Amino acid sequence: MIASWRDKYMFVNTGQNRNVLVRLRKEGPMPPAGSLVTAVGFLSKTTFYARLDNALVRKDADPGSAVETPTDISARETLSDGNAKTRINPDLNGKLVRVRGTAHTVYRAGAPDARMDLECDGFVVPVEIGHCTPPAPGSVAEITGAFIMETESEYEGLGFSRIRGFSVAPRGQSDIRIIAAPPWWTPGKFLTVIGVLFLIIGAILVWNVSLKRVSDRKSRELLKEQQAHLESRLRVDERTKLAVELHDSLAQNLTGVSLEIDTAAKVLDESPASTKTHLTVA
């Protein structure tokens, strides 16, 4: 067995440099890569390769086999010949290859069908991560695994199909090698900083609006206090003015009236005429 992915697919090498794609009847645990297996299924052939469908797989005693040396490939050389024409070599299907690129989006992490985008030479190469731990986005990684040629579905009754692209299926975690850690300044961090700045600006605007409301309320309260103080001061001034006027005019008149009445009372018995005069003055 060369490699497996999605707990349902595997490539097996028949020993004559022939790689066969095996699609299992149901998903389940796979034997480790390099195991000697027997696969039984329904044989079908496409334009480029043979396939066993609805298969059952048995792990046999492993006598040991030579380790295949991975082939270094470039996405640009594999996918384009300079004239925008696909030129994937069908002979690579199922062989071990090694590709280097920048890790990007991971889909369905932790699931059997987890995938990762690897940007290589301006092209995006899908990598069947499966249960392996993917490299951090932005890091430069070297992926070793089985070359999976992806074709369009064959039309019913026609014996040919068209190559659409390829993906890589690592055999295990050891096939994922980190060459360079992701840069500190990433687009995600840039967006985070922009978001934080917008939050700070929003907080400052809210704070300014709150301060303005508090300032307006304090100004109104101070104005009311000043107005109340002015009204109290005016009342005190009015009372003082009234008191002065009473002291200077009415109080003196009342004092004179009192003196005339007192004098009239004193001379009441002695001189009625004088008493009448004093009362008239009063």
C-alpha positions as CSV (number, residue, x, y, z in Angstrom):
1,M,0.0,0.0,0.0
2,I,1.4,3.4,-1.0
3,A,-0.9,5.8,0.8
4,S,-4.6,6.2,1.9
5,W,-6.9,9.1,2.4
6,R,-10.4,9.9,3.6
7,D,-10.6,6.4,5.3
8,K,-12.0,5.2,2.0
9,Y,-9.3,5.4,-0.8
10,M,-5.9,4.0,-1.2
11,F,-3.2,3.4,-3.8
12,V,-1.6,0.0,-4.0
13,N,1.4,-1.0,-6.1
14,T,1.1,-4.4,-7.8
15,G,4.8,-5.0,-7.9
16,Q,5.2,-4.4,-11.6
17,N,5.3,-0.6,-11.3
18,R,1.6,-0.5,-11.7
19,N,-0.5,1.6,-9.2
20,V,-4.1,0.8,-8.7
21,L,-6.6,3.1,-7.0
22,V,-8.8,1.2,-4.5
23,R,-12.1,2.5,-3.3
24,L,-13.4,0.7,-0.2
25,R,-16.9,-0.5,0.3
26,K,-17.2,1.5,3.5
27,E,-15.0,3.9,5.5
28,G,-12.8,2.5,8.2
29,P,-9.3,2.4,9.7
30,M,-6.6,1.9,7.1
31,P,-3.4,-0.2,7.3
32,P,-0.3,1.9,7.6
33,A,1.5,3.0,4.4
34,G,4.0,0.3,3.2
35,S,1.8,-2.6,4.4
36,L,1.3,-5.6,2.2
37,V,-2.4,-5.9,1.5
38,T,-4.8,-7.9,-0.6
39,A,-7.6,-6.0,-2.2
40,V,-10.7,-7.6,-3.8
41,G,-13.2,-5.5,-5.7
42,F,-14.8,-4.7,-9.0
43,L,-12.3,-3.8,-11.6
44,S,-13.0,-0.7,-13.8
45,K,-10.7,1.2,-16.1
46,T,-10.6,4.9,-17.0
47,T,-8.7,6.5,-19.8
48,F,-5.6,6.8,-17.5
49,Y,-5.7,4.2,-14.7
50,A,-7.3,1.0,-13.3
51,R,-9.5,1.1,-10.2
52,L,-11.1,-1.4,-7.8
53,D,-14.5,-0.2,-6.7
54,N,-16.6,-1.4,-3.7
55,A,-13.5,-3.2,-2.5
56,L,-12.5,-5.2,0.6
57,V,-8.9,-5.0,1.9
58,R,-7.0,-7.4,4.0
59,K,-3.7,-6.7,5.6
60,D,-1.2,-9.5,5.0
61,A,2.1,-10.4,6.7
62,D,4.5,-7.8,5.5
63,P,7.8,-9.3,4.2
64,G,9.3,-5.9,4.0
65,S,9.8,-3.9,0.8
66,A,12.1,-1.2,-0.5
67,V,11.1,2.3,0.3
68,E,10.1,4.3,-2.8
69,T,12.1,7.5,-3.3
70,P,9.8,10.5,-3.7
71,T,9.9,12.5,-6.9
72,D,10.3,16.3,-6.5
73,I,7.7,18.1,-8.6
74,S,6.7,21.7,-9.3
75,A,3.1,22.8,-9.6
76,R,3.9,25.1,-12.5
77,E,5.8,22.5,-14.5
78,T,3.2,19.9,-13.7
79,L,0.1,22.0,-14.5
80,S,1.2,24.2,-17.3
81,D,3.6,24.1,-20.3
82,G,3.6,27.9,-20.8
83,N,0.7,27.9,-23.2
84,A,-2.0,27.5,-20.5
85,K,-2.4,23.8,-21.4
86,T,-2.6,21.1,-18.8
87,R,0.2,18.5,-19.1
88,I,-0.1,16.2,-16.1
89,N,1.8,13.0,-16.7
90,P,-0.6,10.1,-16.0
91,D,2.4,7.9,-15.1
92,L,2.7,10.0,-11.8
93,N,-0.7,8.8,-10.6
94,G,-0.2,6.9,-7.4
95,K,3.6,7.6,-7.2
96,L,5.3,9.3,-4.2
97,V,6.0,12.9,-4.9
98,R,7.3,15.8,-2.9
99,V,6.0,19.4,-3.4
100,R,6.9,22.6,-1.5
101,G,4.7,25.6,-1.0
102,T,2.9,28.0,1.4
103,A,0.2,26.6,3.6
104,H,-3.2,28.3,3.4
105,T,-6.8,27.4,4.2
106,V,-7.7,24.2,6.0
107,Y,-11.1,22.6,5.4
108,R,-12.8,20.3,7.9
109,A,-9.8,20.0,10.1
110,G,-9.7,16.7,12.0
111,A,-12.2,15.0,9.8
112,P,-11.2,12.0,7.5
113,D,-11.8,14.2,4.5
114,A,-9.8,17.2,5.8
115,R,-8.0,19.1,3.1
116,M,-5.5,21.9,2.9
117,D,-4.6,24.4,0.2
118,L,-0.8,24.6,-0.6
119,E,0.2,27.5,-2.8
120,C,3.0,26.4,-5.1
121,D,4.4,28.5,-8.0
122,G,1.2,30.6,-8.1
123,F,-1.0,27.4,-8.2
124,V,-3.1,25.9,-5.5
125,V,-2.4,22.3,-4.8
126,P,-5.0,20.4,-2.6
127,V,-3.5,18.2,0.1
128,E,-5.4,15.4,1.7
129,I,-4.5,16.1,5.3
130,G,-7.0,13.7,6.9
131,H,-6.2,13.0,10.5
132,C,-2.8,14.7,10.3
133,T,-2.1,18.0,12.0
134,P,-1.9,20.7,9.3
135,P,0.9,23.3,9.3
136,A,0.0,26.8,10.4
137,P,-1.4,29.1,7.7
138,G,1.4,31.1,6.1
139,S,4.2,28.6,6.9
140,V,6.3,27.1,4.2
141,A,5.9,23.3,4.1
142,E,7.2,20.4,2.2
143,I,4.6,17.7,1.6
144,T,5.4,14.2,0.6
145,G,2.7,11.8,-0.5
146,A,0.9,9.9,-3.2
147,F,0.1,11.8,-6.4
148,I,-3.6,11.7,-7.0
149,M,-4.6,12.6,-10.6
150,E,-8.1,14.2,-10.6
151,T,-10.2,13.7,-13.8
152,E,-13.6,14.8,-14.9
153,S,-16.3,12.1,-14.8
154,E,-16.4,10.0,-17.9
155,Y,-19.5,10.3,-20.0
156,E,-21.7,7.2,-20.1
157,G,-20.6,5.0,-22.9
158,L,-17.5,6.9,-23.7
159,G,-14.1,5.5,-22.8
160,F,-12.3,8.7,-22.2
161,S,-12.1,11.5,-19.6
162,R,-10.1,14.7,-19.2
163,I,-7.5,15.5,-16.6
164,R,-8.7,18.3,-14.2
165,G,-5.8,18.6,-11.8
166,F,-4.0,16.8,-9.0
167,S,-3.7,16.5,-5.2
168,V,-1.3,15.0,-2.8
169,A,-2.1,12.5,0.0
170,P,0.6,12.3,2.7
171,R,1.2,8.8,4.3
172,G,1.4,10.2,7.8
173,Q,2.4,13.2,10.0
174,S,6.1,12.6,9.1
175,D,5.4,13.5,5.5
176,I,4.5,17.0,6.5
177,R,7.7,19.0,7.1
178,I,7.7,22.6,8.2
179,I,10.5,24.5,6.5
180,A,9.7,28.0,7.7
181,A,7.3,29.3,10.3
182,P,4.6,31.8,9.2
183,P,5.7,35.4,9.2
184,W,4.8,37.5,12.3
185,W,3.0,40.1,10.2
186,T,0.1,38.3,8.4
187,P,-3.0,39.6,6.7
188,G,-5.0,38.2,9.6
189,K,-3.0,40.2,12.2
190,F,-3.3,43.3,10.0
191,L,-7.0,42.9,9.9
192,T,-7.0,42.4,13.7
193,V,-5.0,45.6,14.2
194,I,-7.3,47.5,11.9
195,G,-10.3,46.1,13.8
196,V,-8.7,47.1,17.2
197,L,-8.0,50.6,15.9
198,F,-11.6,51.0,14.8
199,L,-12.8,49.8,18.2
200,I,-10.5,52.4,19.9
201,I,-11.7,55.1,17.6
202,G,-15.3,54.1,18.3
203,A,-14.6,54.1,22.0
204,I,-13.1,57.6,21.8
205,L,-16.1,58.9,19.9
206,V,-18.5,57.3,22.5
207,W,-16.4,58.8,25.3
208,N,-16.4,62.2,23.7
209,V,-20.2,62.1,23.3
210,S,-20.6,61.0,26.9
211,L,-18.3,63.8,28.0
212,K,-20.3,66.3,26.0
213,R,-23.5,65.1,27.6
214,V,-22.0,65.3,31.1
215,S,-20.6,68.7,30.3
216,D,-23.9,70.0,29.0
217,R,-25.7,68.6,32.1
218,K,-23.1,70.2,34.4
219,S,-23.4,73.5,32.5
220,R,-27.2,73.5,32.9
221,E,-26.9,72.6,36.6
222,L,-24.3,75.4,37.1
223,L,-26.6,77.9,35.2
224,K,-29.5,76.9,37.5
225,E,-27.3,77.4,40.6
226,Q,-26.2,80.8,39.3
227,Q,-29.7,81.8,38.5
228,A,-30.9,80.7,42.0
229,H,-28.0,82.6,43.6
230,L,-28.9,85.7,41.6
231,E,-32.5,85.5,42.5
232,S,-31.6,85.1,46.2
233,R,-29.3,88.0,46.0
234,L,-32.0,90.2,44.3
235,R,-34.4,89.2,47.1
236,V,-31.9,90.2,49.7
237,D,-31.2,93.5,48.0
238,E,-34.9,94.2,47.7
239,R,-35.5,93.5,51.4
240,T,-32.5,95.7,52.4
241,K,-33.8,98.5,50.2
242,L,-37.3,98.1,51.7
243,A,-35.8,98.1,55.3
244,V,-33.9,101.3,54.6
245,E,-36.9,103.0,53.2
246,L,-39.0,101.9,56.2
247,H,-36.3,103.2,58.5
248,D,-35.9,106.5,56.8
249,S,-39.5,107.4,56.2
250,L,-42.3,105.3,57.7
251,A,-40.5,104.6,60.9
252,Q,-39.9,108.3,61.6
253,N,-43.5,109.2,60.8
254,L,-44.7,106.5,63.1
255,T,-42.4,107.8,65.8
256,G,-43.8,111.3,65.4
257,V,-47.3,110.0,65.6
258,S,-46.5,108.1,68.7
259,L,-45.0,111.2,70.4
260,E,-48.1,113.3,69.5
261,I,-50.4,110.7,71.0
262,D,-48.3,110.5,74.1
263,T,-48.3,114.3,74.5
264,A,-52.1,114.4,74.0
265,A,-52.5,111.7,76.7
266,K,-50.5,113.8,79.1
267,V,-52.4,117.0,78.7
268,L,-55.8,115.4,78.4
269,D,-57.0,116.5,81.8
270,E,-55.3,119.9,81.9
271,S,-56.1,121.2,78.5
272,P,-58.7,119.6,76.3
273,A,-58.0,122.0,73.5
274,S,-54.3,121.2,73.4
275,T,-55.1,117.5,73.4
276,K,-57.4,118.0,70.4
277,T,-54.5,119.8,68.6
278,H,-52.0,117.0,69.2
279,L,-54.5,114.3,68.1
280,T,-55.2,116.3,64.9
281,V,-51.4,116.5,64.2
282,A,-51.1,112.8,64.9
